[in-house]
Amino acid sequence: MTTAMTCTRLTIYTVAGIFLQVIGLSIFVFGFFPVKPTLSGVSDLESYRDPFCDSAPNPNESELHPEKLRLLYQELSGISSKYDRLILMVIDGLPAEFVLGKDGQPPRKAWKESMPYTQSLLANGDAIGYHAKAAPPTVTMPRLKAMVSGAIGGFLDVAFNFNTQALLDDNLLGQFFRIGWKMVMHGDETWLKLFPGLFMRHDSVSSFFVKDTVQVDRNVSRHLPNELNNDDWNLLILHYLGLDHVGHTGGRNSPLMASKLKEMDDVVRTMHLKATMDHSQDEGQTLLIIVSDHGMTESGNHGGSSYEETDSLMLFIGLGSNISDYAAATNNVAFQVDLAPTLAILFGVPIPKNNVGVLVPGTLDSLRDYEQLRALELNSWQLLRLMQAQLPSSLFGGFSCNCFLYGACEGLGSDINECFGDKEKQLICLFKNAAVLHSIWKSKKLIESSSSMEDFSRALDAYNAFLKTASEWLASKTTEKPVLLLGLGVSAILLSCVVCVTLFLSLFKEVYHEPKDRVCRGSHLLNSEDVFVLAVPLIFVISMGSSSMVEEEHYIWHFMVATFYLLLLFKTAKSFDFSKGMNILRDYKLGSIFSLLISGRLLKGWHQGGVNWTYLPDISKWLEQVGSGYVKRIQLISSFIVISLGLFTLFRTRSKRKIVCVLAFGFTTCGFLILLHAWRYQDDMFEVSTVTAKLIYLLLSISAIGAALALPWSMLNKDKCFLAEAGDCLYLIGSAYTLSWCLLQLLLQQPINSVPILLLLIQILAISGLSSKDSQVNEWVKIAALYYMGMAGHFALGNSNTLATIDVAGAFIGISSHSTILSGILMFMITYASPMLFLLSLVMHIGAYLRNHSHSTISAHRDTNLGEALKLRLGFPCLVPLCINSILLTAYTVVLLLMRNHLFVWSVFSPKYLYVCATTLCTYIGVFVVAVTPKRFIFLLFLVIHAISFLETTLIGNGTCLGDGAALIVTEPANTCRSWFCGGDAVLMVLGD
């Protein structure tokens, strides 16, 4: 008598392992991902004093009238402000390359001609543009926070982008509000969520409704004439979303891009002409700034760290700078965070307390010499305060209050030294040099020295050197990661991995070491495909230590899956005797394997994924170049074939149940609506598409859930063997799941991805065709292969390990008003379409296995009760993907921990880890669905057995045939052993004591 694990214990241990994994993952994520060091409070009068001076008692600023506070700030800063109003125009998703060109070259002709007025401003020296580098993640909310606070947010801001909270850190809008500015905002509602209650007028639109490329901008521009004529505001924010939406729906080269650029150019023209007219009539001077929050990739997406995504625009109009030529106006570089200190200086408010940006070069040219150096000094003091919070006080021991005001600080000397050594010591040295040179310039300026211009240039260069170095150091500096949390998180994840692997090995021994087990007959040694499947996780663990392999992970998955297909082909061909002529089973199996190889090769070439080689040609690019009409035809043909294959799968069991016909009718209706949707879809028919999509969602939900609920009851009226009937029902439910998911993806995915969806379905049907009685491939190998095929399909649909490839456009199909939860769910479904599809197909696999082995599965285990049978035939298949995912999750968690100081930790390894976490969630959901579906069969099976027991004890006695050999009940004196005959072969069920 063995002490094998019971089904109940297996369930408890598995749930405990998953729960432990979730807890460990949560602890690690919140312990690893950084929270940038911040100083509490807001900048005030202290900003204009030497950081080494003791905090002097300030007048209560909250009691000062805003106008008096503004005048006090201006007096202490020593810098005159010539601007009365500010217009900040945000063009969401506009790459600087569209306006300024790239690598010293002008913009592409189509882009340049679409913005003639803006280009004329640059050519005439009336505007100066900058390639403003944005920090990843390149999504709207953290980029807006960076522009107004000068601080770089944490990496997890990409998640908070979908549920924006109020910005509590010190920022420009808060400073403007304190000096009495009146602010107006029209456009992206993110501003209202970040700054609730600050705007006296506003009209907002949702930034996530990406199908709308027209009304979303018209809603902003309709307010423009009135706002430009109003004189009751100091800050006007206009946030246009249309260009970003055009990118999401059609990419950089969308036919709508040129007209959208022209629309933005007309807005710039209107605002600039009005500002010029107001200035000529002495109605105040307005500074116009055009910015973008991020760029976009060729496909129009963003979120990652590529040049195309981080290349945002910063364009100043009305600075009065002396720009010599077009190149000087366009070939400039800055950082997005530099906008905050620049605007603070230009408009006479303190620089936000946690700013890490520096003054944008060229924006202060209109100031006098002493004002420029004073501005750089204030910026340096502000960064120095941030450094003081993170560096030991001993490094600042030689400094004292105002020690540079009339000479050198005592103990530091007045020599200008070369700065070397540790980064921290270099920073102190650079600041000292700048302060000394500034002091020398001021002392010589008092006597009008002829060398004052040279001294001015030296002081200017010294300040810029310090600011550049300090900004880079602060931008890369994060708080110390809590070692205890990281250790606890990794330990929990590692322990959960040990639990999953132990459970898998325990069941592996029970499944494949029974003497009568068909699969491992005569040997327990691993064969070639077993070894290969076990080696795949090890190969991935090794490859994940390289940033380049993380970026190009799709190559590994495609190679591994193709190698597995070749192993299948070799083993299958080797097992057949081709000298005997035609063999239907052999030819069917070989055809299935060849279809796997062909479909796998097409999937690999459909999208040139990854990061570094996306520009290389692939099938999808070639089809898009041919024309959208061909893409639509291919979409229609692929959709029709998917529907046909799905219906064929439903009727494959030759079932005559009415419920199957009802399901077929439901799926046929859904398929027709999808074909109609694809045929009629246009951007200006969004409302019609929304109604159709909602109807499709409803029908697919009813069909899939109805199949799971209704099919188990229908098997009670059959004379067929119970296990064979249960296998047929599970196969039908799995087919319904698979077809529902494929039809849903045909609706949600980009039209170019309709063929990959078809190829993925073909792969599922082909791999299920290898699940025959005499299959020479172990069950767990097939399940592991399904997991690997799902990951290969994930990249074949155009996904990668960068956030830029997430398809945002499809997440709003069928949603008439923005919902963060619904659009987030759809986005998850689109991104993990392939892994979830192959996990759902496990229900088909389990059903096919029960159907093909209905006469031997349990009779071969005569000492096995019902719980044991379910444990081996349901629990074991569910453990395989959980175990593989747990190994990969644990390994990559350790890799991320080891790479925490790597140069690409935030641009490569961290986005990959977010995908790993999302893959884990996908695996949990898929396995849960697979595990829950057969539970109805357990319930019904117990009903049947208890009914037999009742008949045995009350009607039959010691044994009576229940009609035509359908069932025979035999009573034994000890533990009751009931044999239920199915077509002459006994299937033994032991209920236990």
Secondary structure by P-SEA (a helix, b strand, c coil): ccccccaaaaaaaaaaaaaaaaaaaaaaaaaccccccccccccccccccccccccccccccccccaaaaaaaaaaaacccccccbbbbbbbcccccccccccccccccaaaaaacaaaaaaaaaccbbbbcbbbccccccaaaaaaaacccccccccccccccccccccccaaaaaaaabbbbbbccccccccccccccccbbbbbccccccccaaaaaaaaaaaaaaacccccbbbbbbcaaaaaaaaccccccaaaaaaaaaaaaaaaaaaaaaaaaaaccbbbbbbbbbccccccccccccccccccbbbbbbcccccccccccccccccccccaaaaaaaaaacccccccccccccccccccccaaaaaaaaaaaaaaaaaaaaacccccccccccccccccccccccccccccccccaaaaaaaaaaaaaaaaaaaaaaaaacccaaaaaaaaaaaaaaaaaaaaaaaaaaccccccaaaaaaaaaaaaaaaaaaaaaaaaaaaaaccccccccccccccccaaaaaaaaaaaaaaaacccaaaaaaaaaaaaaaaaaaaaaaaaaaaaaccccccccaaaaaaaaaaaaaaaaaaaaaacccccccccccccaaaaaaaacaaaaaaaaaaaaaaaaaaaaaaaaccccccaaaaaaaaaaaaaaaaaaaaaaaccccaaaaaaaaaaaaaaaaaaaaaaaacccccccccccccaaaaaaaaaaaaaaaaaaaaaaaaaacccccaaaaaaaaaaaaaaaaaaccccccccaaaaaaaaaaaaaaaaaaaccccccccccccccccccccccaaaaaaaaaaaaaaaaaaaaaaaaaaaaaaaaaaccccccccccccaaaaaaaacaaaaaaaaaaaaaaaaaaaaaaaaacccccccccaaaaaaaaaaaaaaaaaaaaaaaaaaaaaaaaaaaaaaaaaaaaacccccccccccccbbbbbccccbbbbbbcccbbbbbbccc
